[in-house]
Every structure is written in structure tokens, then in C-alpha cells.
Amino acid sequence: MGPVHAFQWYDSLIFIVMLLISTSIGVYYGCFGTKQATPGEYLMGNRKMKKLPIAISVAVSHFSAITLLGVPSDVYKYGASYWWTCMSLVLIVLATLYIYLPVFFNLELVNMYEYLERRFDRKTKLLASSLYVLDETLFSSIVAYSPCLALSAVTGVDIHIVALATCAVCIFYTSIGGMKTVVWTDFFQLAVILATLTATCVIGTRSVGGFSSVWNNAAEGERLDIFDFDLDPTKRDTFWIIFIGSAVGQISFIALKQSGVQKFLTLPTFRDCVWSVIYFAISMSLVTTFCVYIGLLMYAKYVNCDPVLDHKITKPDQMVPYYIMDVAKNIPGASGLFIATIYCASLSSLSSNLNAMSGVIYHDFIKRLVKRHITDETVTKILKMTVVICGIVCTSLVLLVQHLGGIISLTVSLGGMASGPVMGLFTLGMLFPKANAKGAFFGAISGFIIIAGIVIPSKYQRFIYPTKPVSMDNCPGSLLQAVANLTTVQPKTYLVSQKPFYLFRISYFYHFTIATVLTIILGLIISYLTNKNERRPNKTLLSPVIHFLLREESESNGRVLQSLMNGENPVN
């Protein structure tokens, strides 16, 4: 497939300016500002960041090129059910603010996995940290790969060169600038992303005759059939599957992942955290709605000539770049702005992950190997070098990923397998006072093994979900193409009697939930069987929502959460 609209000099200029601005922010904070001389400033911004930039940074790092490319294509193929993730944000906000975040803020942790050592033991912390680093390394490689593939396609530049240049820019500004660079770069990048999404929606709506045309085509094409409340977990995207599955997954990202929690802990008061989480939810709802609407725009544009069936593109993942190049081909700079947007989303996720991983690796692994006392300046240098090393590893995987096709599906599966048990660990620690170290450790391992036994085989079954209807009626030479398609080998599908085993057909949205629930249940069972009248954990290690269950401390019910809301430190 050749590009619909090739890169011109002004497209390249827009793209280069975006990279230069991102880099200049890192240079400013690394060389001309306070230079991030201490670990506290490098990782936590001295806990003096502002709530709106933090909210935007968390939101931007949450959606990458995978979101901007994947969600519209998913809506085009399967309908707008993905929008229910916006509704799940209500549950995400409540769980984050009332269950998890108060504990972390109260303890003032730089590395959130230190909580697991205080609540359980060191081996449980190291287990969670290892799963986190592995998950983030593989995920970061895929995040970096997506925009490289897009830029290589429209410019013709070798993908290896693009990958090296892209990762080098991100590693550079993240390593020298630290948390402040990550946050303020994200703030700039959100402006680029929203500008592009807005322009795309306006141009796309006009190109098909207005909003009523978009809505009518979507309704006739079954893209608005989103009110499916069936409880069957083997369906692809019912309300309950998306609402529950996305809620659990996003709670983990926002409230139980270092790259998310670390940013909230840079705020001076818990009240700032509250507003920051709310602003995050608004930002995520806005971007998700944009992406869903772009999916409907694509269907309205190609309602009578599907680009995949017409062989304009080879796979649905190319739908969004193809659509942008097509609908805005006569607008100078549109291609450059779109590619810049994809890069903004990916660089944000990559920079956040590198900064967060450096903190976890240092505190959980390197620090244990350093026996003597070292200065803050030396620690900061170690953190910066860790960012560089992690970036090089991710870059290496980017260069390999095109030759290891299975690694993408493996990485997606690993996200649920690794992060699900970790969420179960934190939930056990904060909500179940009688959970002990043995229960947590072996519960997480058991949960990981069981969910791996479900996820990995399911990836080899090739169970194909039916898509919404598409057409070739108005494609050039559609009759000849239809005849040709009859002689083409179609993808393997399953008859009812040939369907994979039930567990292997469970929606991938539920994999995260299953891993979390398994860890909690097995952890509680093992804790009960191994309980030897162990002492109840300190109240500060438990979520404020269960303090009323502590009989001897019933008089202080709710005081911790209330004092945090008032900007006070409940420990004093």
C-alpha cells in the first residue's frame, strides 16, 4: 500500500518542531533549572507539582499510539461499545481516592512497592517489582514501535533508523530532566493531541455531510448497538465485560502502578490528589470519546467500500493512518500533525515508564547491592544512567519486534498476567487485615500461573469474533473483486462444535480481573491455613475504608481520610 498523501517538507517541519520542543523542556530542567540534583527532585519533583499538569501527565501517559490507532479501528470493526470505559471512570475515581491512594500518600513512599515490604515481607515486594519491570519493559517496546511503523510507512525511512532516533530523543530528555520534564512535556503533548483529534473530527464530519450522516450510518451499520447487558463472559464486548474489565485494569494503572502513583505523590496535599484524579477522569473521557467518534467517522466514510476488502490496506490497524491521509490529503501539514500526535502519545508513555522504572530498579535492586553510603548527587546519576540503560533495552526490543510477531500478543497477555496478581497483592494488604506474607506471596504466584494457563493457550486458538457488517458495493471493480474473493482462502473460523475450551474463550477484558480475584481468594485461603496468631498490621498500612472494622480503634473511624482531605498528616 502506497501512502495516500506522502510527507512534504512542511509535514517534516511540524514533526521536527514537536520533537525539538519536547527535547528543549528536558534541556531546560536538566541544565538551566534546578538541574534535578537530588533523588527527591528527580523522581518526585520535590512534591511541589501542580494538580492540573499532573492530571494531564497521567492521562497522556495512559493513552499511547495503541489507543489512538487501536480504539477507532476497534469501533469501526466491532461498534462503539468501547465508550463504556468512560462510565467505568466513576468506579476508578472512587477506588483510587478512597481505597488505595490515601495509604500511599500517608506513607510518603517514593517507591510504592516498599508498601509490600512493610505490609508483608521483602520477597513479596521483589516479586511485585520484578513483574512490574518486565511488564513495563515489554510494553514500552511496543509503545515505541507503533509510531516508528507509522512514520516509516509515510516517509519510506528505514524503521531501524526511525526507532533509534525516536528512542534517543525520549531517553535524552527523560534522563536529564526527570519528573518535571515528564510532566511538562506531557502538558505540551496533550495540546498537540487534542488539536489533532479536534481537527480530525471537524474535517471528517464535514467530509461525510454532517453529524446526522455519521449517526445514521452508524445506526444502520449496527455500530451503535452498545446496549448488550448479557452476562456471558465469552462475548467480546458487552456492557459488563467492558465496564468491569476496563475498571479493574485502569485502577491498576492509575492507583497501583509506579508510573501513575509516582506522579500523584508529587503533589503537596491529598486535596490536590483528589482534584488531579478528577481532572484525569475528565481528560480520559474526552480523549476516549474523540477516538470512538473517529471510529464512527471512518465507518461513515467507507460505509460502501471497506479499505481492507478493497486491498487499500492490509490490516485493520492501518485504518486510522489511511483515513487521516485520505480525508485531509488536500490540507497542508495534516500528515505531519497526525504523525506528531502519534509520537506525542507514545513519547509520553515511554518517558513516564522510563522514569518510573528507574526509581523501582534503584530502590528495590541496586540499593541493596550498594553497602556504603552514597551522596544524593551520586544517586541521581545512578537514576539517570538507569533510565539510559532501560531505554537502550527497550530500543533493542523495538528493533526485534518486527521479526518476533508473537511478542505483541505475548506482551498484551503479560500485562494481564503480571499486573493482575500485583493488584491482588495490594488489595490483600490494604483491605484484608488477616492476610499474611505467605498468603500474599504464594497467592500471587498461584494467580499468575493459573491466569497464564488461561491466557497463553487462548492466544493459539485463533477464535475469531464476528465483526459488524462492511460493504464493497461502491468500490472500483467491486464485482471483479467479489469474484476474486471467492477464490481466496478465508481466515479459519470455528463451528459451534469446534470452539475452543470455555476458559480460552473468555473475553480478554476479564483476564486482568480473573488474575486479581484469584490472587485475593488464594491469598486469603493460604493466610487462613498458615495463620499463627500473627499481629494485626499497623493502621497506616490499611485502607481508611476498613478502619471501622478495627474494634479497638473504632473511635478513629474515618479520621485518616478526613485529615488527608484537609491537607493534614494523620501520622502526626
C-alpha positions as CSV (number, residue, x, y, z in Angstrom):
1,M,0.0,0.0,0.0
2,G,1.4,3.4,-1.0
3,P,0.7,6.4,1.1
4,V,-2.4,8.4,0.3
5,H,-0.6,11.6,1.0
6,A,3.2,11.4,1.1
7,F,5.3,13.5,3.6
8,Q,6.1,17.0,2.3
9,W,8.6,19.5,3.7
10,Y,6.0,21.2,5.9
11,D,5.0,17.8,7.3
12,S,8.5,17.2,8.3
13,L,8.8,20.6,9.7
14,I,5.8,20.2,12.0
15,F,7.1,16.8,13.2
16,I,10.7,18.1,13.9
17,V,9.3,21.1,15.8
18,M,7.4,18.8,18.1
19,L,10.5,16.8,18.9
20,L,12.5,19.9,19.5
21,I,10.0,21.3,21.9
22,S,9.9,18.1,23.9
23,T,13.7,18.0,24.0
24,S,14.1,21.6,24.9
25,I,11.9,21.1,28.0
26,G,14.3,18.4,29.2
27,V,17.3,20.6,28.5
28,Y,15.8,23.4,30.5
29,Y,15.0,21.4,33.6
30,G,18.2,19.3,33.3
31,C,20.7,22.2,32.5
32,F,19.2,25.6,33.3
33,G,16.6,25.0,36.1
34,T,17.4,23.4,39.4
35,K,19.1,20.6,37.4
36,Q,17.3,17.8,39.3
37,A,20.3,17.4,41.7
38,T,18.6,15.2,44.3
39,P,16.7,12.0,44.0
40,G,13.6,13.6,45.5
41,E,13.6,16.3,42.8
42,Y,14.5,13.9,40.0
43,L,11.8,11.3,40.8
44,M,9.2,13.3,42.8
45,G,9.6,17.0,41.7
46,N,10.2,17.8,45.4
47,R,6.5,17.1,46.0
48,K,5.7,20.6,44.7
49,M,4.0,19.9,41.4
50,K,0.6,21.3,40.4
51,K,-2.6,19.3,40.2
52,L,-3.6,20.1,36.6
53,P,-0.3,19.2,35.0
54,I,-0.1,16.0,37.0
55,A,-3.6,15.0,35.9
56,I,-2.8,15.7,32.3
57,S,0.5,13.8,32.5
58,V,-1.2,10.7,34.0
59,A,-3.9,10.9,31.3
60,V,-1.4,11.4,28.4
61,S,0.8,8.6,29.5
62,H,-2.2,6.3,29.9
63,F,-3.2,6.5,26.2
64,S,-0.4,5.8,23.7
65,A,-0.3,5.3,20.0
66,I,-2.0,1.9,20.7
67,T,-5.1,3.9,21.9
68,L,-5.1,6.5,19.1
69,L,-4.6,3.8,16.4
70,G,-6.4,0.9,18.1
71,V,-9.7,2.3,19.5
72,P,-11.0,3.9,16.3
73,S,-10.2,0.7,14.4
74,D,-11.9,-1.4,17.0
75,V,-15.0,0.8,16.8
76,Y,-15.0,0.6,13.0
77,K,-14.9,-3.2,13.2
78,Y,-17.0,-4.0,16.3
79,G,-19.0,-1.0,17.2
80,A,-18.9,1.8,19.8
81,S,-19.2,-0.4,22.9
82,Y,-15.7,0.7,23.9
83,W,-17.2,4.0,25.0
84,W,-18.5,2.2,28.2
85,T,-14.9,2.7,29.5
86,C,-15.9,6.3,30.1
87,M,-18.6,5.1,32.5
88,S,-16.1,2.9,34.4
89,L,-14.1,6.0,35.2
90,V,-16.5,6.7,38.0
91,L,-15.6,3.5,39.7
92,I,-11.9,4.1,39.0
93,V,-12.0,7.5,40.7
94,L,-13.8,6.2,43.8
95,A,-11.5,3.2,44.2
96,T,-8.4,5.3,43.7
97,L,-9.3,8.1,46.2
98,Y,-10.9,6.0,48.9
99,I,-9.0,2.7,48.9
100,Y,-5.5,2.9,47.5
101,L,-4.2,6.5,47.2
102,P,-4.7,7.5,50.8
103,V,-2.4,4.8,52.0
104,F,0.4,5.7,49.6
105,F,0.1,9.4,50.3
106,N,0.1,8.8,54.1
107,L,3.3,6.7,53.9
108,E,5.0,9.2,51.6
109,L,6.7,6.5,49.6
110,V,9.0,7.2,46.6
111,N,8.7,3.5,45.5
112,M,5.2,2.2,46.0
113,Y,6.4,-1.4,46.2
114,E,8.0,-0.5,49.5
115,Y,4.5,-0.8,50.9
116,L,4.5,-4.6,50.2
117,E,7.7,-5.0,52.3
118,R,6.2,-3.1,55.2
119,R,2.9,-4.9,55.0
120,F,4.2,-8.4,54.1
121,D,7.9,-9.1,53.5
122,R,10.8,-8.4,51.2
123,K,10.3,-11.4,48.9
124,T,6.8,-10.3,48.2
125,K,8.0,-6.8,47.3
126,L,10.7,-8.2,45.0
127,L,8.2,-10.4,43.3
128,A,5.9,-7.5,42.5
129,S,8.8,-5.2,41.4
130,S,10.1,-7.9,39.1
131,L,6.8,-8.4,37.4
132,Y,6.4,-4.6,37.1
133,V,9.8,-4.1,35.4
134,L,9.3,-7.0,33.0
135,D,5.8,-5.8,32.1
136,E,6.9,-2.2,31.6
137,T,10.0,-3.1,29.5
138,L,8.0,-5.1,27.0
139,F,5.1,-2.7,26.9
140,S,7.4,0.2,26.4
141,S,8.9,-1.6,23.4
142,I,5.5,-2.0,21.8
143,V,4.6,1.6,22.6
144,A,7.8,2.8,20.9
145,Y,7.3,0.5,17.9
146,S,3.8,1.8,16.8
147,P,4.8,5.3,15.8
148,C,8.0,4.2,14.2
149,L,6.0,1.9,12.0
150,A,3.7,4.8,11.1
151,L,6.5,7.2,10.3
152,S,8.4,4.7,8.3
153,A,5.3,4.0,6.2
154,V,4.7,7.6,5.2
155,T,8.3,8.6,4.8
156,G,10.0,5.5,3.5
157,V,12.8,5.9,6.0
158,D,14.1,2.5,7.3
159,I,12.3,1.6,10.5
160,H,15.6,0.9,12.4
161,I,16.7,4.4,11.8
162,V,13.4,5.8,12.9
163,A,13.3,3.7,16.1
164,L,16.8,4.7,17.1
165,A,16.1,8.4,16.6
166,T,12.8,8.3,18.4
167,C,14.0,6.4,21.4
168,A,17.2,8.5,21.6
169,V,15.1,11.7,21.9
170,C,12.9,10.2,24.6
171,I,15.9,8.8,26.6
172,F,17.7,12.1,26.4
173,Y,15.0,14.4,27.7
174,T,13.8,11.9,30.3
175,S,17.3,11.1,31.7
176,I,18.4,14.7,32.1
177,G,15.2,16.3,33.2
178,G,13.5,13.8,35.5
179,M,9.9,14.1,36.7
180,K,9.4,17.8,35.9
181,T,10.4,17.1,32.3
182,V,8.0,14.2,32.0
183,V,5.1,16.2,33.4
184,W,5.6,19.4,31.5
185,T,6.4,17.6,28.2
186,D,3.1,15.7,28.7
187,F,1.3,19.0,29.2
188,F,2.6,20.2,25.8
189,Q,1.9,16.9,24.1
190,L,-1.7,16.9,25.2
191,A,-2.3,20.2,23.5
192,V,-1.0,18.6,20.2
193,I,-3.1,15.5,20.7
194,L,-6.3,17.4,21.4
195,A,-5.7,19.8,18.5
196,T,-5.3,16.9,16.1
197,L,-8.2,14.9,17.4
198,T,-10.4,18.0,17.2
199,A,-9.3,18.9,13.7
200,T,-9.8,15.3,12.6
201,C,-13.4,15.2,13.9
202,V,-14.3,18.6,12.3
203,I,-12.8,17.7,8.9
204,G,-14.2,14.2,9.0
205,T,-17.7,15.3,9.9
206,R,-17.8,17.8,7.1
207,S,-16.5,15.3,4.6
208,V,-19.5,12.9,5.0
209,G,-22.2,15.6,5.1
210,G,-22.5,16.4,8.8
211,F,-23.2,14.8,12.2
212,S,-26.6,13.4,11.2
213,S,-25.0,11.4,8.4
214,V,-22.4,10.0,10.8
215,W,-25.1,9.0,13.3
216,N,-27.5,7.5,10.7
217,N,-24.7,5.4,9.0
218,A,-23.5,4.2,12.4
219,A,-27.0,3.2,13.4
220,E,-27.8,1.4,10.1
221,G,-24.4,-0.3,10.3
222,E,-25.0,-1.6,13.8
223,R,-22.1,0.4,15.3
224,L,-24.4,1.9,17.9
225,D,-25.7,-1.4,19.2
226,I,-24.0,-1.0,22.5
227,F,-26.7,-1.9,25.0
228,D,-25.9,-5.5,25.4
229,F,-26.2,-6.4,29.1
230,D,-25.6,-10.2,28.6
231,L,-23.5,-11.7,31.5
232,D,-21.9,-14.2,29.2
233,P,-18.1,-13.7,29.7
234,T,-17.2,-15.3,26.4
235,K,-18.7,-12.5,24.4
236,R,-16.3,-9.8,23.2
237,D,-17.6,-6.5,24.4
238,T,-20.9,-6.5,26.4
239,F,-21.5,-3.6,28.9
240,W,-20.4,-5.7,31.9
241,I,-17.3,-7.0,30.2
242,I,-16.1,-3.6,29.3
243,F,-17.3,-1.8,32.4
244,I,-15.8,-4.3,34.9
245,G,-12.8,-5.4,32.9
246,S,-11.6,-1.9,32.0
247,A,-12.3,-0.6,35.5
248,V,-10.1,-3.2,37.1
249,G,-7.3,-2.7,34.5
250,Q,-7.4,1.1,34.8
251,I,-7.5,1.1,38.6
252,S,-4.2,-0.8,38.4
253,F,-2.7,1.7,36.1
254,I,-3.8,4.8,38.0
255,A,-3.6,3.6,41.6
256,L,-1.3,0.6,41.7
257,K,1.4,1.2,39.1
258,Q,4.6,3.2,39.8
259,S,4.3,5.4,36.7
260,G,0.8,6.6,37.8
261,V,1.1,6.7,41.6
262,Q,4.5,8.4,41.5
263,K,3.0,11.4,39.8
264,F,0.2,11.8,42.2
265,L,2.7,11.6,45.1
266,T,4.5,14.7,43.7
267,L,1.5,16.8,44.9
268,P,1.8,18.7,48.2
269,T,-1.6,17.8,49.6
270,F,-4.1,15.0,49.3
271,R,-6.8,17.5,48.3
272,D,-4.6,18.2,45.2
273,C,-4.6,14.5,44.5
274,V,-8.4,14.4,44.6
275,W,-8.7,17.2,42.1
276,S,-5.9,15.7,40.0
277,V,-7.7,12.3,39.8
278,I,-10.9,14.1,38.8
279,Y,-9.2,16.1,36.1
280,F,-7.6,12.8,34.9
281,A,-11.0,11.2,34.5
282,I,-12.3,14.2,32.5
283,S,-9.3,14.1,30.2
284,M,-9.6,10.4,29.6
285,S,-13.3,10.7,28.9
286,L,-12.7,13.4,26.4
287,V,-9.9,11.6,24.5
288,T,-11.9,8.3,24.5
289,T,-15.0,10.0,23.2
290,F,-12.9,11.6,20.4
291,C,-11.4,8.2,19.5
292,V,-14.8,6.4,19.4
293,Y,-16.2,9.2,17.3
294,I,-13.3,8.9,14.8
295,G,-14.2,5.2,14.5
296,L,-17.7,6.2,13.6
297,L,-16.4,8.8,11.1
298,M,-14.3,6.1,9.4
299,Y,-17.3,3.9,9.0
300,A,-19.4,6.8,7.5
301,K,-16.5,7.4,5.1
302,Y,-16.1,3.8,4.0
303,V,-19.6,2.5,4.5
304,N,-19.8,1.3,0.9
305,C,-16.2,0.5,0.3
306,D,-14.2,-1.1,3.1
307,P,-10.4,-0.4,2.6
308,V,-9.4,-3.8,3.9
309,L,-11.6,-5.7,1.5
310,D,-10.6,-3.3,-1.3
311,H,-7.0,-4.1,-0.5
312,K,-6.1,-0.4,0.0
313,I,-4.6,-1.5,3.3
314,T,-3.6,-5.0,4.5
315,K,-4.9,-5.0,8.1
316,P,-7.4,-3.0,10.2
317,D,-4.6,-1.5,12.4
318,Q,-3.7,0.7,9.4
319,M,-7.2,2.2,9.2
320,V,-6.6,5.4,11.2
321,P,-3.4,6.5,9.3
322,Y,-5.1,5.6,6.0
323,Y,-8.2,7.6,6.9
324,I,-6.3,10.7,8.1
325,M,-4.2,10.7,4.9
326,D,-7.3,10.3,2.8
327,V,-9.7,12.8,4.4
328,A,-7.1,15.5,4.9
329,K,-5.0,14.9,1.8
330,N,-5.6,18.4,0.5
331,I,-4.7,20.1,3.8
332,P,-1.0,21.1,4.0
333,G,0.6,19.8,7.2
334,A,-2.1,17.3,8.1
335,S,0.1,14.3,7.7
336,G,2.9,15.9,9.8
337,L,0.4,16.9,12.6
338,F,-1.0,13.4,12.7
339,I,2.3,11.6,12.9
340,A,3.4,14.2,15.5
341,T,0.3,13.3,17.6
342,I,1.1,9.6,17.4
343,Y,4.6,10.4,18.6
344,C,3.3,12.7,21.4
345,A,1.2,9.9,22.8
346,S,4.0,7.3,22.6
347,L,6.8,9.5,23.9
348,S,4.6,10.4,26.9
349,S,4.0,6.8,27.8
350,L,7.6,5.9,27.2
351,S,9.1,8.7,29.2
352,S,6.8,8.0,32.2
353,N,7.7,4.4,32.1
354,L,11.4,5.0,32.0
355,N,11.3,7.5,34.8
356,A,9.2,5.2,37.0
357,M,11.3,2.1,36.2
358,S,14.5,3.9,37.2
359,G,13.1,4.5,40.7
360,V,11.9,1.0,41.2
361,I,15.1,-0.6,39.9
362,Y,17.3,1.6,42.1
363,H,15.3,1.2,45.3
364,D,14.5,-2.5,45.0
365,F,17.6,-3.9,43.4
366,I,20.6,-1.5,43.0
367,K,20.3,0.0,46.5
368,R,20.6,-3.5,48.1
369,L,23.9,-4.0,46.4
370,V,25.4,-0.7,47.5
371,K,26.6,-1.3,51.0
372,R,28.2,2.1,51.7
373,H,26.5,5.5,52.0
374,I,26.4,7.5,48.8
375,T,25.5,11.1,48.2
376,D,22.3,12.4,46.7
377,E,24.2,13.6,43.7
378,T,25.6,10.0,43.1
379,V,22.1,8.5,43.5
380,T,20.7,11.0,40.9
381,K,23.5,10.0,38.5
382,I,22.6,6.3,39.0
383,L,18.9,7.0,38.3
384,K,19.8,8.9,35.1
385,M,22.1,6.0,34.0
386,T,19.3,3.5,34.8
387,V,16.9,5.5,32.5
388,V,19.5,5.3,29.7
389,I,20.0,1.5,30.2
390,C,16.3,0.8,30.3
391,G,15.8,2.9,27.2
392,I,18.5,1.0,25.3
393,V,16.9,-2.3,26.3
394,C,13.5,-1.1,25.0
395,T,15.1,0.2,21.8
396,S,16.7,-3.1,21.2
397,L,13.3,-4.9,21.6
398,V,11.8,-2.3,19.2
399,L,14.4,-3.4,16.6
400,L,13.5,-7.0,17.2
401,V,9.7,-6.8,17.5
402,Q,9.1,-6.8,13.7
403,H,10.8,-10.1,13.5
404,L,9.1,-11.6,16.5
405,G,5.4,-11.2,15.6
406,G,4.2,-13.2,18.6
407,I,5.8,-10.7,21.0
408,I,2.9,-8.3,20.6
409,S,0.2,-10.7,21.6
410,L,2.5,-12.0,24.3
411,T,3.1,-8.5,25.7
412,V,-0.7,-7.8,25.9
413,S,-1.2,-11.1,27.7
414,L,1.7,-10.4,30.0
415,G,0.1,-7.2,31.0
416,G,-2.9,-9.0,32.5
417,M,-0.8,-11.9,33.9
418,A,1.8,-9.6,35.6
419,S,-0.3,-6.6,36.7
420,G,-3.3,-8.7,37.8
421,P,-1.5,-10.5,40.6
422,V,0.2,-7.3,41.7
423,M,-3.2,-5.6,42.1
424,G,-4.3,-8.6,44.1
425,L,-1.3,-8.2,46.4
426,F,-2.0,-4.5,47.2
427,T,-5.7,-5.2,47.6
428,L,-4.9,-8.1,50.0
429,G,-2.7,-5.8,52.0
430,M,-5.0,-2.8,52.3
431,L,-8.4,-4.4,52.6
432,F,-7.8,-7.7,54.5
433,P,-6.0,-7.3,57.8
434,K,-5.6,-11.0,58.3
435,A,-3.8,-11.6,55.1
436,N,-0.2,-12.6,55.8
437,A,3.1,-12.7,53.9
438,K,2.8,-16.4,52.9
439,G,-0.7,-15.9,51.7
440,A,0.2,-12.9,49.6
441,F,3.4,-14.4,48.1
442,F,2.0,-17.8,47.2
443,G,-1.4,-16.4,46.3
444,A,0.2,-14.1,43.7
445,I,2.4,-16.9,42.3
446,S,-0.6,-19.2,42.1
447,G,-2.8,-16.5,40.5
448,F,0.0,-15.8,37.9
449,I,0.4,-19.5,37.0
450,I,-3.4,-20.0,36.6
451,I,-4.1,-17.0,34.5
452,A,-1.0,-17.8,32.4
453,G,-2.6,-21.2,31.8
454,I,-5.7,-19.5,30.5
455,V,-4.2,-16.6,28.5
456,I,-1.3,-18.4,26.7
457,P,-3.4,-21.3,25.2
458,S,-6.1,-18.8,24.2
459,K,-3.6,-16.9,22.0
460,Y,-3.1,-20.1,20.0
461,Q,-6.7,-20.9,19.4
462,R,-7.4,-18.2,16.9
463,F,-11.0,-17.8,18.0
464,I,-12.4,-15.1,15.7
465,Y,-15.2,-12.8,16.9
466,P,-17.7,-11.8,14.3
467,T,-17.4,-8.2,13.1
468,K,-20.1,-5.7,12.2
469,P,-21.2,-5.7,8.5
470,V,-19.0,-4.0,5.9
471,S,-19.6,-3.4,2.2
472,M,-17.8,-3.2,-1.2
473,D,-20.8,-2.1,-3.2
474,N,-19.2,1.2,-4.4
475,C,-15.6,0.1,-4.7
476,P,-14.0,0.4,-8.1
477,G,-14.2,-3.0,-9.8
478,S,-16.2,-4.4,-6.8
479,L,-17.8,-7.1,-8.9
480,L,-14.4,-8.4,-10.1
481,Q,-13.1,-8.1,-6.6
482,A,-16.0,-10.1,-5.1
483,V,-15.4,-12.9,-7.6
484,A,-11.7,-12.9,-6.7
485,N,-12.5,-13.0,-3.0
486,L,-14.5,-16.2,-3.6
487,T,-11.3,-18.0,-4.6
488,T,-9.3,-16.5,-1.7
489,V,-8.6,-18.7,1.4
490,Q,-10.6,-17.2,4.2
491,P,-9.4,-16.9,7.8
492,K,-10.0,-20.0,9.9
493,T,-13.3,-19.9,11.9
494,Y,-14.8,-22.3,14.3
495,L,-18.1,-24.2,14.1
496,V,-20.0,-24.5,17.4
497,S,-18.6,-28.0,17.9
498,Q,-15.1,-26.7,17.2
499,K,-15.0,-23.8,19.6
500,P,-12.0,-23.8,22.0
501,F,-12.5,-24.8,25.6
502,Y,-14.7,-22.4,27.5
503,L,-11.9,-20.8,29.6
504,F,-10.0,-20.0,26.4
505,R,-12.9,-18.0,25.0
506,I,-13.3,-15.7,28.0
507,S,-13.0,-12.1,26.9
508,Y,-9.5,-10.6,27.2
509,F,-11.0,-7.7,29.2
510,Y,-11.6,-10.2,32.0
511,H,-8.1,-11.6,32.2
512,F,-7.0,-8.8,34.5
513,T,-10.0,-9.3,36.7
514,I,-9.5,-13.1,36.9
515,A,-5.9,-12.7,37.9
516,T,-6.7,-10.2,40.6
517,V,-9.6,-12.2,42.1
518,L,-7.6,-15.4,42.0
519,T,-4.7,-13.8,43.9
520,I,-7.0,-12.4,46.6
521,I,-9.0,-15.6,47.1
522,L,-6.0,-17.9,47.1
523,G,-4.1,-15.4,49.3
524,L,-6.8,-15.4,51.9
525,I,-7.1,-19.2,51.9
526,I,-3.3,-19.7,52.3
527,S,-3.3,-16.9,55.0
528,Y,-6.0,-18.7,56.9
529,L,-4.2,-22.0,56.8
530,T,-0.9,-20.6,57.8
531,N,-2.1,-18.1,60.4
532,K,-0.2,-18.4,63.7
533,N,-1.8,-15.6,65.7
534,E,0.1,-13.0,63.8
535,R,0.0,-9.4,65.0
536,R,-2.5,-7.1,63.2
537,P,-0.8,-4.7,60.8
538,N,-0.3,-1.1,61.6
539,K,-3.4,1.0,60.9
540,T,-1.5,3.2,58.4
541,L,-0.9,0.1,56.2
542,L,-4.7,-0.4,55.8
543,S,-7.1,1.5,53.7
544,P,-9.3,4.0,55.7
545,V,-12.4,2.4,54.3
546,I,-11.9,-0.6,56.6
547,H,-10.8,1.2,59.8
548,F,-14.3,0.8,61.2
549,L,-13.6,-3.0,61.3
550,L,-10.8,-2.5,63.8
551,R,-12.7,-2.7,67.1
552,E,-10.1,-1.2,69.4
553,E,-9.7,1.8,67.1
554,S,-13.4,2.4,66.3
555,E,-13.2,5.9,67.8
556,S,-10.9,7.0,65.0
557,N,-13.1,5.8,62.2
558,G,-12.6,7.9,59.1
559,R,-10.2,10.3,60.7
560,V,-7.3,9.4,58.5
561,L,-9.1,10.0,55.2
562,Q,-10.7,13.2,56.6
563,S,-7.4,14.6,57.7
564,L,-5.9,13.8,54.3
565,M,-8.7,15.7,52.7
566,N,-8.0,18.7,54.9
567,G,-4.3,18.7,53.9
568,E,-3.1,17.3,57.3
569,N,-0.7,14.5,58.0
570,P,-2.6,11.8,60.1
571,V,0.6,10.3,61.4
572,N,1.4,13.4,63.5
